[in-house]
Amino acid sequence: MAIAKTIEIISSSTQSIEHAVKDGLEKARETVDNIEGVWVKDIKASVKDGMLVEWRVIMVLTFVLKD
């Protein structure tokens, strides 16, 4: 029997939404094993002087707990 757990993380990128997701997943993999899925829960953008300067994503990561 497998048991899964979820955690919520926030990641950002000045390049794109895709980079924010990939960078967040890459960083999470440094401390979390067995990640099975990523749900992008929300997307936000930071604006400065009327220009978009940063993408932010809120992600829920699902990982399987070890036996």
FENWO-V665346 format. One record per backbone hydrogen bond with DSSP energy under -1.0 kcal/mol. CO is the residue of the C=O (numbers start at 0). NH is the residue of the N-H. If there is no record, write none. Layout:
BEGIN
CO_NH / CO_NH
END
This chain:
BEGIN
2_64 / 4_62 / 6_60 / 8_58 / 10_56 / 12_54 / 15_19 / 16_20 / 17_21 / 18_22 / 19_23 / 20_24 / 21_25 / 22_26 / 23_27 / 24_28 / 26_29 / 27_30 / 27_31 / 33_63 / 36_61 / 38_40 / 38_59 / 41_57 / 43_55 / 45_52 / 45_53 / 47_50 / 50_47 / 53_45 / 54_12 / 55_43 / 56_10 / 57_40 / 57_41 / 58_8 / 59_38 / 60_6 / 61_35 / 61_36 / 62_4
END
